[in-house]
Amino acid sequence: MKVEDIKEIAKQHGIKTGKMKKTELIKTIQNTEGNEECFASGKAMECGQGNCLWREDCA
């Protein structure tokens, strides 16, 4: 997903994106949604969240 798309999602959650990088943006969105901040933590194969919006970019 492109950073511009992620920033739009963040804005929908009332998050001020400023100069946040992609990973920080996604983790902030995850936290705001009440989810574990697991993006890019190396848990993609074991997290069990197959429908996660960030799954395709997660490592």
N, C-alpha and C positions, 0 to 999 in steps of 0.2 A: 504494500500500500504506500502511496506517495505521502510525503510529509504534509503537503497541503491538505490532503484528505484527512489525515490524522488531526491536524490543527482544527479543522472544521468540527470534527467529533468532539475535540476538547472544548471548543467554544460552546457547543451544545450542552456541555456539562458545567459551564460557567468557569472553566479553567483558563487563566491568562497564560497564553503560550510563550510570550516573550521570545527569548532566544533558546528555548529548550530544544535539545536534540531529540531525534526520533525515539530512542529507547526511553528517555526520561518522560517524554510525552505519553507514551503508551503505559508506562508504569503508573504515572499519575492518574490516567484515565482508569486503569484497573483498580487503583485504590479508591477513587471516587465512586466507582460502581460497587464497591464492597468486595472486590475480588482480590485474591493474592497477587502481589506484584511479581509475577513469575516470568514476564517477558524476557527473553535472552538470558535466562538463568541456567540453560542446559537441561531443563526438565521437559522439553517438548515431547519426547517419546514416552514419558511416564506420567504426564499430568492428568491424562484422562479427559481433557477438554477438547474433544474433536471438533466442536462447533465454535471454538474461540475465534473471534474476529481477527486476531493477530497470528493465528496458527501458521499461516503461509510464510510469514516473515520471522517466526520464532526460531531460535537456535539454542 
